[in-house]
Amino acid sequence: MNRASPRAGPPGPPPWLRWVERPPAPARLPWPSTLALTLFTLVGSAYAATGQPEREPLDALARVLLVLGPAQLLLRRRHPAAVALGTSATCGLYLALGHPFGPVYLSVVVAAFSAVVAGHRRAAWSALLLLWAGQLLVGGWLYRWLPPSGDGPYDWGYGLAPAAWMIAVAAAAEVARARREQWARERAEREAAERRKADEERLRIARELHDVLAHSISVINVQAGVGLALLDSDPEQARTALTTIKSASKEALGEVRHVLDTLRAPGAAPRAPAPGLERLPELAEQAAGAGLRVATETAGRPVPLPPGADLAAFRIVQEALTNVMRHSASREARVLLDYGPDALRIRVDDDGPASGNAPGGGGNGLVGMRERAAVLGGSVTAGPRPDGGFRVLARLPLAAPATVTGPAGADGDDERETP
């Protein structure tokens, strides 16, 4: 299999946001970051209290709330909505009791950010709005009954600062969530493209193996029948049949090894060139050894074909001759290669009639021919001729198509079919 070297995909997330794209497994609690945030909240709040003597001192309850807020972040990946609301309530209670402002808001920021990224936008926005509304309620009305004593009403302009940072937090979380979804889509598209390439490569290998084995085994089958029939009456002719069997099997093994070698050495160049129309005389000689005379004719001015078209043309002729050997009583086939200005037209005829001793099928050799042509933007038709016999017509463009598509196929032997 010729595997292309990996190409760089779209850039991934920045290091500081990789946890947004690929969060750790839910079973693992984010205790290192939670512990760090808890220590920072405690130390920062103690330092902030020294500059706010008018606020209530940090008593035991205040320290419990300062620990309880960040501690809830341990569950932010399992229960993001509940943690966002819980940290907001804890922070609101801490502030309502008149304790100093400071890093107590950080747990709410982290919880709301995580909730938005996880898709719980309503819970995150509700938590931020409840905290803001609680501060306005305390500062505008409940301050009369809440500590610290002698506290006056908030300036309404003061309430705009919390609203500003809450909006900034929510907006940043929305941006992170959008980026995460974009990375997920790009990753899914890359994986789908890789699967399509793998499927196309498997189909290519399946078609190659089908064409190689179907033709060679058909030759071997015919010659084995001849050898068995003449083993006693004409040993020399039986020896010739066995020689043909040996030659056909050796060639089949070589081509199969050529196909499989690319699987064993991904990315390596093939050891031998793929077969093309230059091997048509060899194919005709092999068919003659199986008792099928092949007359070839060329019309127009031959031009070099692209590698894909050259291989497809050879395989189409090979499959058509294989079908003649297997399904026709005729012992003669005619191959015409007509080079036009924009396409190569291939015609393979036999005079029939259909043999009744061919193995039953329902295989996909004709389907495989059509797939090969369709990949290159061409077409294949096959069916009985009005005057008897069977005809295969193929058209292969001489220029590569703009887009390459190909349906799934399978290997097998074909019955004659009517278009």
C-alpha positions in Angstrom: 0.0 0.0 0.0 1.5 3.3 -1.0 0.8 5.5 2.0 1.3 9.2 1.6 3.5 10.9 4.1 1.5 12.5 6.9 0.5 16.0 6.2 0.2 18.7 8.8 -3.4 19.3 9.7 -5.0 22.4 11.1 -3.2 23.8 14.1 -4.2 22.4 17.4 -5.2 24.4 20.5 -2.6 26.4 22.4 -1.0 24.7 25.3 -2.9 26.6 27.9 -6.2 25.5 26.4 -5.5 21.9 25.6 -7.4 20.7 28.6 -10.5 22.4 26.9 -10.1 20.3 23.8 -9.2 17.0 25.5 -10.2 17.1 29.2 -8.8 14.3 31.3 -10.8 11.2 32.0 -13.9 12.0 34.2 -12.7 9.5 36.9 -9.6 11.6 37.6 -10.2 14.6 39.9 -8.3 17.8 39.1 -6.8 18.0 42.6 -3.5 19.7 41.8 -5.1 22.8 40.2 -7.8 22.8 42.9 -5.2 22.7 45.7 -3.2 25.5 44.1 -6.3 27.6 43.7 -7.4 27.0 47.3 -4.0 28.0 48.7 -3.9 31.1 46.5 -7.4 32.1 47.7 -6.5 31.7 51.4 -3.2 33.6 51.1 -4.6 36.2 48.8 -7.6 36.9 50.9 -5.4 37.2 54.0 -3.3 39.8 52.2 -6.3 41.6 50.9 -7.8 41.8 54.4 -4.9 43.9 55.6 -5.9 46.7 53.2 -9.6 46.6 54.1 -9.9 47.3 57.8 -13.5 48.4 57.4 -14.6 44.9 56.4 -15.1 42.0 58.8 -11.9 40.1 59.8 -11.3 36.5 58.5 -12.8 34.4 61.2 -13.2 30.6 61.2 -16.4 30.7 59.1 -14.8 33.0 56.5 -11.8 30.6 56.2 -14.2 27.6 55.8 -16.0 29.5 53.0 -12.7 30.3 51.4 -11.8 26.6 51.3 -15.3 25.4 50.4 -15.5 27.5 47.3 -12.4 26.2 45.5 -12.9 22.7 47.0 -16.1 22.3 44.9 -13.9 22.6 41.8 -12.8 19.0 42.3 -16.2 18.1 40.7 -16.2 20.6 37.9 -15.7 18.0 35.2 -18.4 15.6 36.6 -21.0 18.1 37.6 -20.1 21.5 36.0 -23.6 23.0 36.4 -23.9 22.2 40.1 -20.3 23.4 40.8 -21.0 26.7 39.0 -24.1 27.4 41.1 -22.4 26.1 44.3 -19.3 28.3 44.0 -21.5 31.3 43.2 -23.6 30.7 46.4 -20.5 30.2 48.5 -18.9 33.4 47.2 -22.2 35.3 47.7 -22.5 34.2 51.3 -18.9 35.1 52.0 -19.4 38.6 50.7 -22.8 39.0 52.4 -21.1 38.4 55.7 -19.0 41.4 55.1 -15.6 39.7 54.7 -12.9 41.4 52.5 -13.0 41.4 48.8 -10.2 39.5 47.0 -9.5 36.2 45.2 -12.7 34.7 46.5 -14.1 35.3 43.0 -11.6 33.0 41.3 -13.5 29.8 42.1 -16.6 31.3 40.5 -14.6 32.3 37.4 -13.1 28.8 36.9 -16.5 27.1 37.6 -18.4 29.3 35.2 -15.7 28.9 32.5 -15.8 25.1 32.9 -19.6 25.0 32.8 -19.8 27.0 29.5 -17.1 24.9 27.8 -18.9 21.7 28.9 -22.1 23.0 27.3 -23.9 24.1 30.5 -24.2 27.7 29.4 -27.5 28.4 31.2 -26.2 27.2 34.5 -23.0 29.3 34.1 -24.9 32.5 33.2 -27.3 31.9 36.0 -24.5 31.5 38.5 -22.9 34.8 37.4 -26.2 36.7 37.4 -27.2 35.4 40.8 -23.9 36.5 42.3 -24.1 39.9 40.7 -27.8 40.3 41.8 -26.9 39.2 45.3 -24.2 41.8 45.6 -26.5 44.5 44.3 -29.2 43.4 46.8 -26.8 43.4 49.7 -25.2 46.7 48.8 -28.5 48.5 48.0 -30.8 47.1 50.8 -29.7 44.3 53.0 -26.5 46.1 54.2 -28.6 47.5 57.1 -28.9 44.1 58.8 -25.7 42.6 57.6 -22.1 43.1 58.8 -20.0 45.2 59.0 -21.8 47.5 61.2 -22.1 51.1 60.0 -21.7 50.1 56.4 -23.5 52.3 53.9 -25.2 51.6 50.6 -23.1 50.7 47.5 -22.6 53.3 44.8 -24.7 51.9 41.9 -21.8 52.6 39.6 -19.8 50.2 41.8 -22.0 47.4 40.6 -20.8 47.8 37.0 -17.4 46.5 37.8 -18.6 43.0 38.8 -20.9 43.0 35.8 -18.0 43.8 33.4 -15.7 41.0 34.6 -18.6 38.5 34.6 -19.4 39.3 31.0 -15.7 39.1 30.2 -15.5 35.6 31.8 -18.6 34.4 30.0 -17.4 35.7 26.7 -14.0 34.1 27.0 -15.7 30.8 27.9 -17.9 31.1 24.8 -14.9 31.6 22.6 -13.1 28.6 24.2 -16.2 26.5 23.7 -16.5 27.5 20.0 -12.8 26.8 19.5 -13.2 23.4 21.1 -16.1 22.5 18.8 -14.1 23.7 15.8 -11.1 21.5 16.8 -13.5 18.5 17.3 -15.0 19.0 13.8 -11.6 19.3 12.2 -10.4 16.2 14.0 -13.5 14.3 12.9 -12.9 15.5 9.3 -9.3 14.4 9.4 -10.3 11.0 10.8 -13.0 10.6 8.2 -10.6 11.5 5.4 -8.1 8.9 6.7 -10.8 6.3 6.8 -11.8 7.1 3.2 -8.2 6.9 2.0 -7.8 3.5 3.8 -11.1 2.3 2.2 -10.0 3.4 -1.2 -6.7 1.7 -0.8 -8.4 -1.5 0.3 -10.7 -1.4 -2.7 -7.7 -0.8 -5.0 -5.9 -3.8 -3.6 -9.0 -5.9 -3.8 -9.5 -5.0 -7.5 -5.8 -5.7 -8.2 -6.0 -9.1 -6.6 -9.2 -10.0 -8.3 -7.9 -9.1 -11.7 -4.6 -11.0 -11.2 -6.1 -14.1 -9.6 -9.3 -14.4 -11.8 -7.3 -14.3 -15.0 -4.5 -16.6 -13.9 -6.8 -19.1 -12.2 -9.0 -19.2 -15.3 -5.9 -20.1 -17.4 -4.9 -22.7 -14.8 -8.4 -24.2 -14.7 -8.6 -24.5 -18.5 -5.1 -26.0 -18.8 -5.7 -28.4 -15.9 -8.8 -29.7 -17.8 -6.8 -30.1 -21.0 -4.0 -31.9 -19.1 -6.3 -34.3 -17.4 -8.1 -35.1 -20.6 -4.9 -35.7 -22.6 -2.8 -37.2 -19.8 -3.1 -40.8 -21.2 -3.7 -40.2 -24.9 -1.3 -37.3 -25.6 1.3 -36.9 -22.8 3.2 -34.3 -24.7 0.2 -32.0 -25.0 -0.5 -32.6 -21.3 3.1 -31.6 -20.6 2.5 -28.4 -22.5 -0.6 -27.7 -20.4 1.3 -28.3 -17.2 4.0 -25.9 -18.4 1.4 -23.3 -19.1 0.0 -23.8 -15.6 3.4 -23.4 -14.1 4.0 -20.2 -16.0 0.6 -18.7 -15.2 0.9 -19.5 -11.5 4.4 -18.1 -11.3 3.2 -14.8 -12.9 0.2 -14.7 -10.6 2.4 -15.2 -7.5 4.7 -12.5 -8.7 1.9 -9.9 -9.2 0.3 -10.9 -5.9 3.7 -10.5 -4.2 4.1 -7.1 -5.9 0.7 -6.0 -4.5 1.3 -7.3 -1.0 4.9 -5.9 -0.8 3.4 -2.4 -0.7 1.5 -3.5 2.4 4.6 -4.7 4.1 6.7 -1.6 3.3 4.4 1.4 3.6 5.6 4.4 1.8 8.2 2.5 -0.2 8.3 2.7 -3.9 7.0 -0.4 -5.8 9.8 -2.8 -6.8 8.3 -3.2 -10.3 6.2 -1.0 -12.5 2.5 -1.7 -12.7 1.4 -3.6 -15.8 0.1 -1.6 -18.8 -0.8 -2.0 -22.4 2.8 -2.7 -23.3 2.1 -6.2 -21.8 -0.8 -6.8 -24.1 1.2 -9.2 -26.4 2.2 -11.1 -23.3 -1.4 -11.3 -22.2 -2.5 -12.5 -25.7 0.3 -15.2 -25.6 -0.9 -16.4 -22.2 -4.5 -16.6 -23.4 -3.3 -18.5 -26.5 -1.6 -21.0 -24.1 -5.1 -21.5 -22.6 -6.6 -22.1 -26.0 -8.0 -18.6 -26.7 -6.7 -16.9 -29.8 -6.5 -13.1 -29.3 -6.4 -10.7 -32.3 -5.3 -7.2 -31.4 -5.8 -4.1 -33.5 -4.9 -0.5 -33.0 -6.7 2.5 -34.5 -5.6 6.1 -34.3 -2.2 7.4 -33.1 -1.0 5.6 -29.9 -0.1 8.0 -27.2 1.4 7.3 -23.7 -1.2 6.9 -21.1 -1.1 8.2 -17.5 -0.1 5.3 -15.2 -3.6 4.9 -13.7 -5.2 4.8 -17.1 -2.6 2.4 -18.5 -3.1 0.0 -15.6 -6.9 0.3 -15.9 -6.8 -0.4 -19.7 -4.7 -3.5 -19.1 -6.9 -4.8 -16.3 -10.1 -4.2 -18.4 -8.7 -6.2 -21.3 -7.4 -8.9 -19.0 -10.8 -9.2 -17.2 -12.7 -9.2 -20.6 -10.5 -12.1 -21.9 -10.9 -13.9 -18.6 -14.6 -13.7 -19.0 -14.3 -15.1 -22.6 -12.3 -18.1 -21.4 -14.7 -18.8 -18.6 -18.1 -18.0 -20.1 -17.9 -18.3 -23.8 -17.7 -21.3 -26.1 -15.8 -19.1 -28.6 -12.0 -19.8 -28.8 -11.3 -16.4 -30.4 -11.4 -12.9 -29.1 -10.7 -9.6 -30.8 -9.3 -6.5 -29.0 -9.4 -3.1 -30.6 -7.6 -0.1 -29.1 -8.9 3.1 -30.6 -6.9 6.2 -29.6 -9.0 9.4 -30.0 -8.1 13.0 -29.3 -9.5 12.9 -25.8 -10.0 9.3 -24.9 -8.9 5.7 -25.4 -11.7 3.4 -26.5 -11.3 -0.3 -25.9 -13.5 -3.0 -27.5 -13.3 -6.7 -26.8 -15.5 -9.0 -28.8 -16.1 -12.7 -28.9 -18.5 -14.6 -31.2 -20.0 -16.8 -28.4 -22.2 -18.6 -27.7 -22.2 -18.6 -23.9 -20.8 -21.9 -22.6 -23.0 -23.9 -20.2 -20.1 -25.3 -18.1 -18.8 -22.1 -16.6 -18.9 -21.8 -12.9 -21.9 -20.0 -11.4 -21.2 -16.5 -10.3 -22.8 -13.4 -9.5 -19.3 -12.0 -9.1 -18.0 -8.5 -9.6 -15.5 -8.6 -12.5 -17.7 -6.4 -14.7 -18.4 -4.2 -11.7 -14.7 -3.9 -11.1 -14.1 -2.9 -14.7 -16.7 -0.2 -14.4 -15.2 1.0 -11.1 -11.8 1.3 -12.6 -13.1 3.4 -15.5 -15.3 5.5 -13.2 -12.3 6.4 -11.0 -10.7 7.9 -14.1 -13.8 9.6 -15.3 -14.5 6.9 -18.0 -17.2 4.3 -18.5 -17.6 0.6 -19.3 -20.6 -1.1 -21.0 -20.9 -4.9 -21.6 -23.5 -7.1 -23.0 -24.6 -9.5 -25.9 -24.2 -8.2 -29.4 -27.3 -8.2 -31.7 -25.6 -10.7 -34.1 -24.5 -13.0 -31.3 -21.4 -13.1 -29.1 -20.5 -10.7 -26.4 -18.9 -7.2 -26.4 -17.1 -5.1 -23.8 -16.8 -1.4 -24.5 -14.6 0.9 -22.4 -13.8 4.6 -22.6 -10.9 6.0 -20.7 -10.0 9.7 -20.8 -6.5 10.6 -21.7 -6.3 13.3 -19.1 -6.7 12.9 -15.3 -10.1 13.8 -14.0 -10.6 16.8 -11.7 -12.2 14.6 -9.0 -11.8 11.0 -8.2 -14.6 8.9 -6.9 -15.2 5.2 -6.8 -17.8 2.9 -5.3 -17.0 -0.1 -3.2 -16.3 -3.3 -5.0 -15.5 -6.9 -4.3 -13.6 -9.6 -6.0 -15.2 -12.7 -7.7 -15.9 -14.1 -11.1 -18.5 -12.7 -13.4 -21.5 -14.2 -15.1 -22.3 -12.6 -18.4 -24.8 -9.8 -17.9 -27.1 -7.8 -20.0 -26.8 -4.0 -19.7 
